[in-house]
Amino acid sequence: MASDSPVFIGVDLGATKIVAAALAMDPGKEGVGEVLSQVKGKTPRTAKAKDIVAAIAEAAKSALASAGKPCAGLGIAIPGPLDRAKGLVRYTPNLGLENYPLAQELSAALGMPVVLENDVQAGVLGELVGGALRGCRNAVGVFIGTGIGGGIVINGELYRGSTGSAGEVGHMILMEGGPVCGCGNYGCLEALASRTAMAKDALALAASGKAPAMLDAAGTDFRKYRSSAFEEALEGGDEAVGGVVDRAGFWLGVGLANIVNLLNPEAVVVGGGVTARFGKRLLKAARASMEDRLMTGLAATVRIVQSELGDLAVPTGAAIAARRDLEARRPAGAKEKSAR
Amino acid sequence: MASDSPVFIGVDLGATKIVAAALAMDPGKEGVGEVLSQVKGKTPRTAKAKDIVAAIAEAAKSALASAGKPCAGLGIAIPGPLDRAKGLVRYTPNLGLENYPLAQELSAALGMPVVLENDVQAGVLGELVGGALRGCRNAVGVFIGTGIGGGIVINGELYRGSTGSAGEVGHMILMEGGPVCGCGNYGCLEALASRTAMAKDALALAASGKAPAMLDAAGTDFRKYRSSAFEEALEGGDEAVGGVVDRAGFWLGVGLANIVNLLNPEAVVVGGGVTARFGKRLLKAARASMEDRLMTGLAATVRIVQSELGDLAVPTGAAIAARRDLEARRPAGAKEKSAR
């Protein structure tokens, strides 16, 4: 890659952490580019917008300083709905931002153009351009964490739906009347296969003495039932926790069957912290229950794959979104400009 | 419409009946055109391909004779998977056609070009071009009969998926472990909201004396539990049968919630014989359960509407598919040709 490739910053604004990456993107070709630097910071717990802006700006500056190059623009991925055209964050369940002009504020703080993207859409875009979905025309991304989010690729492009909210795979009801979901419904995929769903079962098993390694790793505090604790419990030989993972995989497979029967994609990428830690076991169970439920002949047409970009999927997709958006704004033939 | 508009024949090949319509389509503009004639025939019960070809040819000739005009081509809608490019019927669960070159055989019998289309896709195309989905960019069609089929519109075009099988809304699992479905799975939308699903419940109620009007209309013969019998039972005051319809509507609404949360369409059209007979009651129940389950704000973005073309949706879509296909084959600038 040419050393004068424009640099874009991609930021993943999470409820607990901020990940910023600087990527050098060859102007002549599509792709994720070269990761020049990656910085992690904490999301301030104050719920004050200006503290969040300051923390993002600090992470971005730090990623840029490590990269040592001027920057063409920044893309930031938001955990919630937004107005892309206006650069407005609509609301964020866990961050306290509401109808907030984040693009404008951050652009003023950093002196560079800023583009907003939804975090799950950014993750799918990252995998599409430079990860597990590279080259796909029709595909789906499913990201498993506290909740389950998703994104749809149709004809090689992110499909956003008629009002920008397409891709809610997590709230597909698989068992009407089943366990309660964060959305208020019952039996959604998210209520059956998210890390939160697994944590509920694993905690009950640990508390009743059936998962001693889990009890060692996380005690009985629900908040400690993170992916790393599950990994420890599995390594520690908790068969009951293995069963919880298999059960989540079973339900993930039911959800995948619905998605594949409906959309006939060539691939589904499964990402998020859970898959990075014990994705192999989860996906094995998911593939089995999916294949049991697919229409005749469909199983051979679809690949179920793990995320290739992992933690970098979202910041990479955010940087790509920024690059695309800024290139679309520039008059044809105009030269790429860089601002420090 | 100009009296010299080219005429296309659209045929709906069903398991029990064949519907053929002749449509005059103004060459200058997209649209369903003018219905010149409509003919119904019986599908032969012999399961011999040549008898089926003869019956289709007879219906098409009869429709053409009534129309009194030369014909540019014929589109035929098939209840099963097909190879459009080769004009091959892959298989038809209820007709006995398997890997059969229907386009070629029918073209030889009629002396005109023949194009195949899937029946549900044809129905969605008909509603999109000239029915309830006119003008939609992103929409879904759900057709309720013995089973439940569907089709997806993305960016104003039928979305077929990576291997041509997209749109299987009927086999979306809503209640894993629920009632058995014709596909072999349990708890699919089709097993909960098709006419077959309603018939199972209504028959049990009639047999146990709780639905006297239904018993009068259809006895205890499962095959007689058709849409017309349901209509008679509802008119006859069978509250229990009304409950069966409301229950099917409830499940239809759960399925619609999944579809709308996933695809964020601007409209969903619901068609098929069931909706023609008692669609108002069914859709009222469906809208209520859907709205209970949609993500915040989505209910206001989507219209749930009944088919406008009814019985003519499928033949109309087949004729449109024929017209499009034949226009795409013709070199640009060549004149429209007609053959008798």
Interface residues (C-beta under 8 A of the other chain):
Chain A: R137 N138 G150 I152 I154 N155 Y159 R160 G161 S162 T163 G164 S165 A166 G167 E168 V169 H171 M172 I173 L174 M175 E176 G177 C183 N185 W251 V254 A257 N258 I259 N261 L262 L263 N264 P265 E266 D292 R293 M295 G297 L298 T301 V302
Chain B: R137 N138 G150 I152 I154 N155 Y159 R160 G161 S162 T163 G164 S165 A166 G167 E168 V169 H171 M172 I173 L174 M175 E176 G177 C183 N185 W251 V254 A257 N258 I259 N261 L262 L263 N264 P265 E266 D292 R293 M295 G297 L298 T301 V302
